[in-house]
Amino acid sequence: MTWRGVLTLMLLAAAIITGWSVWQQRSEQVTTVTASTRPSYLLHDFEVIALNKQGKESLTLRAPQLAQNPDDRTMSIETPLFFLPDKEGQRWEVRSKTAWVAADNSEVRMRGNVVANSPPGAQKPSTLKTEQLNVFPDKNEATSEVLVTVTSPGSTMQGVGMQADLADKRIRLLSKVQMTNDPKRR
C-alpha cells in the first residue's frame, strides 16, 4: 500500500469518527411553545358590575370590547368607561383609551387620555386628567406616576405623581405641584 492509500484511509477514518461524534453530541431539538394569541373569551358592547368581598358594587364597566388572555387570565379593554362608587354610593366616571385588568380584579391600569369626573352633585366637582391611572377597586384608591391635572371650579392643580382616596374624594399630588386659583370662576 502506498503512502497515498494510507493517508486516504486515515482521512476517511477521521471523517467517520468526526461525523459520528457530531451526531452523538447534537442537542435535542427544542420545541418552543408560543403563547396563544386568541383570547379565551371576547365581549362586545357590554356592561359588567363587579362586586367586592362584601357583595357591594366595587365597579361597573361599559366598553365596546374586552378580551381575556388565556395564559394569565388578565383582561384587555378598549375605550372603557368605569363607574367607581364612593362612600355615599355616588359614582366617579373614569374613561381612557385602553385598560388592563389583573386576573383577580384587584388592579385596573388605565392608559391614554384618562379622564375622571367626580360624582354628579358633588359639593366641589372635580375633573382629573392624566395619561396613566392605576385603580385599586377593593381599596377605593387610585395612583399615577405621571403628570396629573385636577380642575375644579376656581382652581387648577398640576403635579407629577398622585395618590387618591376615591371614597373620601381626596387627591394628593406628590411632586412638582403647581396651583392656579381663580376665585371668579366659581
C-alpha positions as CSV (number, residue, x, y, z in Angstrom):
1,M,0.0,0.0,0.0
2,T,1.4,3.4,-0.9
3,W,1.5,6.4,1.4
4,R,-1.4,7.9,-0.5
5,G,-3.6,4.9,0.2
6,V,-2.7,5.1,3.9
7,L,-3.3,8.8,4.0
8,T,-6.7,8.3,2.3
9,L,-7.7,5.6,4.8
10,M,-6.7,7.8,7.8
11,L,-8.7,10.8,6.4
12,L,-11.7,8.6,5.8
13,A,-11.5,7.2,9.4
14,A,-11.1,10.7,10.8
15,A,-14.2,11.9,8.8
16,I,-16.3,8.9,10.0
17,I,-15.2,9.5,13.7
18,T,-15.9,13.2,13.4
19,G,-19.3,12.7,11.9
20,W,-20.2,10.1,14.5
21,S,-19.1,12.4,17.3
22,V,-21.1,15.3,15.9
23,W,-24.1,13.1,15.6
24,Q,-23.8,11.9,19.2
25,Q,-23.3,15.4,20.6
26,R,-26.1,17.2,18.8
27,S,-28.5,18.9,21.1
28,E,-32.0,17.7,21.5
29,Q,-34.3,19.7,19.3
30,V,-36.0,22.3,21.4
31,T,-39.7,22.6,21.0
32,T,-41.0,26.1,21.5
33,V,-44.5,26.8,22.6
34,T,-45.8,30.2,21.9
35,A,-48.5,31.9,23.9
36,S,-51.9,31.7,22.5
37,T,-52.9,34.8,20.5
38,R,-56.6,34.0,20.7
39,P,-58.4,35.2,23.8
40,S,-60.2,32.7,26.0
41,Y,-63.3,34.9,25.5
42,L,-64.3,38.2,23.9
43,L,-67.1,40.5,24.9
44,H,-68.6,43.2,22.6
45,D,-70.7,46.2,23.7
46,F,-71.2,45.1,27.3
47,E,-71.8,46.2,30.8
48,V,-70.3,44.4,33.8
49,I,-70.9,45.1,37.5
50,A,-68.2,43.7,39.8
51,L,-68.9,43.1,43.5
52,N,-66.4,43.3,46.3
53,K,-66.0,40.7,49.1
54,Q,-68.9,42.2,51.0
55,G,-71.2,41.9,48.0
56,K,-71.3,45.6,47.3
57,E,-70.5,47.2,43.9
58,S,-66.8,47.7,43.5
59,L,-67.0,49.0,39.9
60,T,-69.2,49.0,36.9
61,L,-67.6,48.8,33.4
62,R,-69.0,49.6,30.0
63,A,-66.9,49.1,26.8
64,P,-67.1,48.2,23.2
65,Q,-64.6,45.2,23.6
66,L,-63.0,43.1,26.3
67,A,-60.6,40.2,25.7
68,Q,-59.3,37.8,28.3
69,N,-55.8,36.4,27.9
70,P,-56.0,32.6,28.3
71,D,-52.4,32.4,29.7
72,D,-52.6,34.7,32.7
73,R,-56.4,35.4,32.8
74,T,-55.8,39.2,32.6
75,M,-58.2,41.3,30.5
76,S,-57.6,44.0,27.9
77,I,-60.3,46.6,27.3
78,E,-60.8,49.1,24.5
79,T,-62.1,52.6,25.4
80,P,-63.5,51.6,28.8
81,L,-65.9,53.7,30.9
82,F,-65.6,52.8,34.6
83,F,-68.0,53.8,37.3
84,L,-66.4,53.7,40.7
85,P,-68.6,54.2,43.8
86,D,-67.7,56.5,46.7
87,K,-68.9,56.2,50.3
88,E,-72.3,57.7,49.6
89,G,-72.9,55.4,46.6
90,Q,-72.3,58.2,44.1
91,R,-70.0,57.1,41.2
92,W,-66.8,58.5,39.8
93,E,-66.8,58.3,35.9
94,V,-63.4,57.3,34.5
95,R,-62.6,57.0,30.8
96,S,-59.4,56.0,28.9
97,K,-58.2,54.7,25.6
98,T,-57.3,51.3,27.0
99,A,-57.3,49.4,30.2
100,W,-55.7,46.2,31.6
101,V,-57.4,44.3,34.5
102,A,-55.5,41.9,36.8
103,A,-56.7,38.3,36.9
104,D,-58.0,38.8,40.5
105,N,-59.6,42.2,39.6
106,S,-57.5,43.9,42.3
107,E,-55.9,46.4,39.9
108,V,-57.0,48.3,36.8
109,R,-54.4,50.0,34.7
110,M,-55.9,52.7,32.5
111,R,-53.7,54.2,29.7
112,G,-54.1,57.0,27.2
113,N,-56.2,60.2,27.7
114,V,-57.5,59.2,31.1
115,V,-60.3,61.5,32.4
116,A,-62.0,61.0,35.8
117,N,-65.0,63.1,36.8
118,S,-66.2,63.3,40.4
119,P,-69.8,62.1,41.1
120,P,-72.6,64.3,39.8
121,G,-73.8,66.7,42.5
122,A,-70.6,66.6,44.4
123,Q,-70.1,69.6,46.7
124,K,-66.9,70.5,44.9
125,P,-67.0,68.8,41.5
126,S,-63.6,68.0,40.0
127,T,-62.0,66.5,36.9
128,L,-58.8,64.6,36.8
129,K,-56.7,64.2,33.6
130,T,-53.6,62.1,33.1
131,E,-52.1,59.6,30.7
132,Q,-51.8,56.8,33.2
133,L,-54.0,55.8,36.1
134,N,-53.9,52.7,38.3
135,V,-57.1,52.0,40.2
136,F,-57.4,49.5,43.1
137,P,-61.2,49.0,43.4
138,D,-61.2,47.0,46.6
139,K,-59.2,49.7,48.4
140,N,-61.1,52.6,46.6
141,E,-57.7,54.1,45.7
142,A,-56.0,55.3,42.6
143,T,-52.4,56.2,41.8
144,S,-50.4,57.8,38.9
145,E,-46.7,58.3,38.4
146,V,-47.0,60.8,35.6
147,L,-48.4,64.4,35.2
148,V,-51.9,64.8,36.6
149,T,-54.1,67.8,36.3
150,V,-57.0,68.3,38.7
151,T,-59.6,71.0,37.8
152,S,-62.4,72.2,40.0
153,P,-64.4,75.4,40.0
154,G,-62.0,78.3,40.7
155,S,-58.7,76.2,40.7
156,T,-56.4,74.0,38.7
157,M,-53.7,71.9,40.2
158,Q,-50.9,70.0,38.4
159,G,-48.3,67.7,39.7
160,V,-46.3,64.6,38.9
161,G,-47.4,61.5,40.8
162,M,-50.7,61.2,42.6
163,Q,-52.4,59.2,45.3
164,A,-56.2,59.4,45.6
165,D,-58.7,58.1,48.1
166,L,-61.9,57.8,45.9
167,A,-64.2,57.0,48.8
168,D,-63.2,60.2,50.7
169,K,-62.7,62.2,47.5
170,R,-59.1,63.2,48.5
171,I,-56.4,63.7,45.9
172,R,-52.8,64.2,46.8
173,L,-50.2,65.3,44.2
174,L,-46.7,64.2,45.0
175,S,-44.1,66.4,43.3
176,K,-43.7,69.4,41.1
177,V,-47.0,70.7,42.2
178,Q,-48.4,74.0,40.8
179,M,-51.8,75.6,41.6
180,T,-53.7,78.3,39.8
181,N,-56.5,79.8,41.8
182,D,-59.2,82.0,40.1
183,P,-62.0,82.7,42.6
184,K,-64.0,84.4,39.9
185,R,-64.5,81.1,38.0
186,R,-66.7,79.6,40.8
